Amino acid sequence: MTVSITSRIIVAIAALSLIATYFLPFWFIHLIAPQYPEGLTMEIWLNKLSGQVEIINGLNHYIGMAKVNEDMFPELNYLVYIIGAYILLGLIVALVGKRKLLLAYLVLTVIGGVAAMVDMYQWGYKYGHNLDPTAPIQVPGLSYQPPLVGHKKLLNFDAYSYPDTGGWVLVSAVVVFFIVWLVEQRRARKIIPKKTAWATPLTILSVFLFQGCSVEPEKIAYGKDQCNECRMTIMDPKFGSEVVTKKGKVYKFDDAHCIVQFLKAGNEKRENIAQIVFMDYQDQGRFLNSNKVWFIKSAQLKSPMNGNAAAFADKKTAETQAVTLKGDILNWEHLYNTL
């Protein structure tokens, strides 16, 4: 069965969008440590590496890890051709317009994505386990395999691994291919009316993309995690807070004073921040978004770095507690300007 003209146009646009991956980093690995609070980043492109690779190599030398270079990634020699083939195949699918061909293209794309993740995992395993036995620093039984996706603690480093802009372009294109196929599958079975065929899937696509790009705060490991500003170990659960970036990086703090000083210093650009959250003073298992939280500032709170500010979920609760604590009630903007 032939797919609709609308579907064919969307497939063609999604396929052509992959051209952007030639000009954008595909993946990134970011490292944060007390001695490198601003972080070290390695960006992986289709045909090269960029970022602070040499600094990372200098650190890795001490624990026996191999030097990272483009020769470690033979895929960089042919990824540009693979993406080019996917673009060409996508245009052929759009031109021919056969539903079965669209399904084959979708399956091939998913297989390619799975193969890429497996290949990256194997590289990370080899990179983190094949250590130099003569390295200056050796920890028996410990390996340094970076995370495939997400966060991992490696000695005193926090390692983050996520798709970069080019990677999200590819993910979005695959989602579009899948939704187009789903629409055509349902249209062929006459489950949805023709006039509304695109309303539901486009809504699904919008929700998926927004959720795919969403980032959430991390649970603070009290007694283990360090404050990204004062470098003290975070101990008191009543005053924890976090800055979460759009790329999923999480900065953790032990006091309102620390998070404010971190933001005022410009350590992370405001446009890169997805959300700022504070631990609920009355429920230390719940984060509150800075846009909705109310604070009590009182000397009686005695927070770790004397910010002496506690977060509450609503103004009424804050007003009640403020009487007991003999403190002032502030919103996030006022607290930021006060500390």
N, C-alpha and C positions, 0 to 999 in steps of 0.2 A: 504493500500500500504506500502511496506517495504522501509525504507529509505536507502540511500547509505552507503557503508562501511565507507567512509570518514566522513559522518555525525555522524555515530555511534561512531567512534573513538573520534571525537571532543566532543560529549556529555559525553562520559566516562571520558575524560581528565578534562572537566569543572566540572563534578560531583566530581571527586577526588580532584580537587583544593580546594573544600570546607573544606578539612582536615586542611588546613592552618588556618581556623578560630578558631580552638582549641588552637592555639598557638599565636594568634594575638589579640590585643584589637579590639572590634567591633565598639565602638562608643566613642566619647569623648566630654566632656563639659569643656570649657576653660573660665576662668574669668580673666579680667584685670581691675585694679583700680590704682589710683595714688599711694596708699600705697603698691601695689603689681605690680610694673611695669613689672616684669618678668612673671607674671601670675600664676594662680592656675589651675590645671588640674585634672579632674576626668575621669578615663578611665573605660569603661564598657566592660567586657569580657563575654564570654558565661556562665561562672560559678562563676565570682567574680568581685569585684571592686578594682581598684588600683588608685594610684596617691595621691594627697594631700587632701584626704577626711577629715581627722581630722581638718585640718586648715579651710576648707570650713565649716565644722560643727560648729567650734568655732565662725565664723562670722555669720552664719545663726541663732545662738542662740539669738543674739541681736535683730533680727527682727521677732523672733517667728516661724521660720521655723523648721520643724522636723529634727532630726538627720538622716543623710544619712547612711544607713548600708545595708548589703546584705539581711537582713530580709525584707526590703521594696520591694525587687524584687523576688517574688516567682518563676519567670520565670528562674532565675539562677539555679534552681534545675532540670529543665528539658530541657533547650535549647540545651544542648549537645546531648540529645537523638533525638530531632527534627532535628537537623542538620545531625545527623547520619542516620536518616530515609530518609532525602532528598538525601544523598549520595548513599544509598542503592537503592532507587527508580531510581536515575539517571543511575546507573549501569544496573538495570533491563531494563530500556528503551533502553540503548545502546545494550544490549544483544538481546532483542526481536526485536527491530528495526521497530516497527510499528509507522507510522506517527500520528495516532490518539492518541496513548499512549504518544508520545512526546508532543502533544498539551495538553493533560490532565496534564502532568507533568509541563508544562510551566504555565498553568492556576493555578495549585496548588501552584506553587512557588510564583506567583504574589499575590495570596490570602494570603499566609503566610507573604509576605512582607508588604502588606496593614494592616494585623492584627497586625503585630509588631509595625507599626507606630501609629496605633490607640491606642494600649496598652501604648506606650510610651507617647503619648499626654495625655492620661487619668492620667498617673502617674504624669506628669509635672503639670497638672491642679490641682490635689489634693495637690501636694507638694507645689505649689505656692499660693494656696488659703486657705488651712486649717492652719491658723496661731494661735499661742498661744496668747490669749488676754491679758496675763500678761507680754508680752515681753517688755524689756527696751525701745526699739525703735518702735513706732507705727505711721504709716501714714494712716489716715482714707481713705478708698476706694482704697488703693493701694495693688496690689498683686504682687507676685514675680515668676510667672510661667516662667521657662526657655524656650528658643526657641526650637521648635521641630527640625528645621533645619535652620541654618543661624545665624544671629546676632540680639541681642536685648539689649536695655539699661535697667538695673535694678539698680535704685538709681545711685551711682557713679561707678557701675561696668558695663563693657562691657562683655556680655555673648555670647559665640560662641558654637554652637552645630553642629557637622558634623560626618559623618561616619569616623571611623578610618580605619586602613589598612585592618582589617578583614572584615569590612563592604564593602569596595571597592572590595574585592575578591568576595563577594556574588553578588554585583551588576554586576560585570563583567561576572560572571557565568550565571546570568539570561539573560544578553544581548546576550551571546553566544547561549543559548538555543533558544531565540527568532529568532536569525538570521538563525540558523540551520533549525528551523521550516519554516521560510519564504522561504529559499532556496528550501526545499523539497516541499513546497506548489507550488512554481513556476515550479519546475521540473516536478511535477505531471501534471501540465497544459501545459507543453511543451512551456512555454513562452520564456525560455532562452536556448541556446544550452548547451549540456552536458559538453563540454570542458571548457566553460567559466562560469559554474554554480557558482563557488566559487570566481571568480574574484571580482564581484560587492559587494557581501555581506561581504567579508573580508575587502574591502575598507571601507564599511559602518561601520564595527566594529572598524576599526582603527580610523576613524574620531570620532566616538561616544566616544571611550575610551579617546582619547586625549581631546575632548571637555568636557567630564565628569569630567576630572581631572583639567581643566583650572580654574584659579581664576582671578577675576577682582577687580580693585580698587573700593572703596566706595566713594560716594559723601560726601564731608566734610560739616558738619553742622557748618557754621561759627557763632561765638558767643556762641557756645555750646560745640563743641568737644575740647578736650585738646590735646596739643602736648605731645607725649609720651616721649620726652626727657626733655624739660624745664618745663613742667606742666602748661604752660600758655595757656589760652583760645585762640584758633585759630581765628583770626579776619580778617587778610588781605588775600583775595583770590588770590592775584598775586604770593604768595610765598609758597603755600601749596605743600606738597609732601607726599608720602606714601610708605611704605614697605609692600608688600603682600606676605604671606607665601604660601607654597604649600598646607597647610591645610585650607587656606581661612582666616587666621587671618590677620587683617589689622592694621598696626601701622601708626599713622598720625602725621605730623610735620608741624610747622608754618614757618620754615626757613631751608635753605640748610645747615646752620651750625649745626642745631639740628639733621638732618638725618645723616649727616656725623659722628657726635660724637656718635650717637646711634650705627652706624655700626662699628665704630672703637672700641667701648667698647665691642663688641661681644655679645650684648644683644639678638641677634638672629643669629644662625649659618648660614653661607653663603649657605651651601647646602640645607637649608630649605626655602630659599627665592625664590619665583616664579618670582617676578618682582619688580623693583623700578621705581616709576613714579613721575613726577613733573608737577605742574600745568602750562599750557601754559600762559606765561606772557601777551600775546595779546588776548587770548581766555580762560577766567577763567572757562569755562565749559568743558574743554578738558584736559585730562592727556596725558603727553608725556613720552614714555619709555626712561629710562636712556641710553639705548644702541643707541638711535637715536637722542637724544636731544643735542642742543648747548646752552651754557650758556654765559651770559655777567656778568662779575664781576666788579661792579662799586660802589664807595662810594655814588654816587647820588641816588642809588636805595633805600637806607635806609630801609632795611628789618627788621623785628621784633627783631631778635637776632644778627644783624650786620653781617650776612653771606654775605649780599649784592650781591646775585647772582640770576639772573632771567633766566628762561628757554624759549627757542624758538624752533620752529618746524624744522627750516632749517638754514644752515650756512649763506646763503645769507641775510635772514632777520636779523639774529644776527649781521652780519657785518654792515648793514645799521643802526641798532639801537645803535651799539657800538660807532659810530661817535657822535651821539647825547648825549649818556650817558657818553662818554669819559671813556670807560671801556675796559677790556680785554676779548677776546673770548676764551672759554675753552670747552673741551668736559668733560664728566662725570669723566673720570679717572683723568684728570688734576685737576678738581675742588676738587675731593676727597682728592688728595694729598696736595692741597693748604690750605684747611680749617682745 
